[in-house]
Amino acid sequence: MITIKSNYIGDLRTKEIHLQSGETIITDAPTDNNGKGEAFSPTDLTCASLCSCMMTIMGIKANKMNIILDGLEADVTKFMADNPRKISKIQIDFRMKYTNASPDQLAFLKEAALTCPVALSLHPEIEQEVTFQF
């Protein structure tokens, strides 16, 4: 079953439609690669996907253990390599002001994040540097 319908809409932009929900995403080439940088680039979405997958997996595990993750935030930084142009590193810094999780539960959540489906699907040459402040 098709999940996403994608269209090239010109001027180095694409439109992605999630068929189940109807939600859309516009991508734009970054300014350092001939684009306008007015939307997420495809490589930005890769980095965002890693972060959101980690958060989602932590949320699934936290719900099963009645752990509060509300207020979990992250900053994501993308590093690009040249020749060939590709993502070389994704840095994610998670932080949360409050949680009711024990230290053992937090260790379990961190491990769950680091082994989320997107993390396991990325090429091993892409360095994933992840920190947790909670």
N, C-alpha and C positions, 0 to 999 in steps of 0.2 A: 504494500500500500504506500502510495506517495505521501510523504510528510510535508515537504516544502515545495512550493512552486517558485521558480526564480526567473527573473526577467532582466535583461540588460536594457536600461532605459536611456543610455547614451551619456556622453560626457564623463566616462569612467565611473558610472553609477549603476548599481543594481537594486532591484526591489525583490525582497524575499517575503513570501506570504506563507504563514503557518496555516495549513489547510484546516486543521481541526478547530482552531480558534478564530481564524481570520485576521490575526495580528500581523502587522507588517514591520519590516526593518528595511531601511534604506542604507546602502553602503556607498562610500565615496573613497576614491583613492586618496591617500594622504598627500599633503603638500610637497613632501620630499620625494614623491614618486608620481609627479605630473598631475595630481588631483587638487581639488579645492579644500579638502579636509573639513568639509561641512557636515560629515556624519561619521559613524564608525567605519573604519576600514575593515576589510576581511581579517587582517591579522589582529586588529583590536578585538574583533568578535571572538577570535580564538582565545585570547587572554581573558576576556569577560566570561567565556564559556567555562574555562578552567575554574575561575573564582566562583561562579554561580553553582557549578557542579559540586565543588567542595562544600559550599554553604548548604546546598540542598541535602547532601549526604549527611552532614553534621546534624541538620534539622530532623531528618528521618530517624537517626539514632537517638537524638535528644528527646524526641517525642516518645519513643519507646521507654525511655528511662525517666520521664517527667522532669527533664532538665529544661530550664529557661534559657533560650538563646536570643530572645527579643533584644534588639539593639546591637546585634553582631554587625560589625562593619569591616570593610577591607579597602585598602588602597592597592591598586594594581599598576605595575610599571612594566612596560614592554621594551625589550632591547632587541634591536635589529642588527643583523650582520650583513655585510656586503659580499658579493662575489662568491657564492650566489646570495641574492637578497632573500633572507629568511629570518624568522624569529630565532634568536640565539638564547634568550633567557626571558622568563616570566617571573617577576618578583611580586609576591602577594604578602601584605602585612595585615593580618587579622587583629582586631581589637574588640574588646567587649568590657563595659564598665561593671556589669553585674551578671553573675550566674550562680545558681544554686548547686552546681556540679562539684563533686569531690575532685581532688587531684587525680585519682585513678580514672574517674569518668572523663575528665578533661584529656588525659593521655589517650583514652579510647577514641574520643571525638577527633583529636588531632590525627591519629593514625587512620581513621576513617576518611578524613579529608584528603590525606596524602595518597590514598589508594582509591580515589573516586574514579568512575569510568573515564572521564576526560583525561585525568592525570595519567592513567594507564594507557590511553590511546595516543598520546602525543609521542612524537619521535624522541628516542632517548637522548639525542644530541641537544634537545631543548632543555636547558637547565631550568629547574623549577625551584626557586628559592622562596620558601614559605616560612613566615614567622607568626607566632601566636602570642598576643598580649592579653591573657586572661587566666 
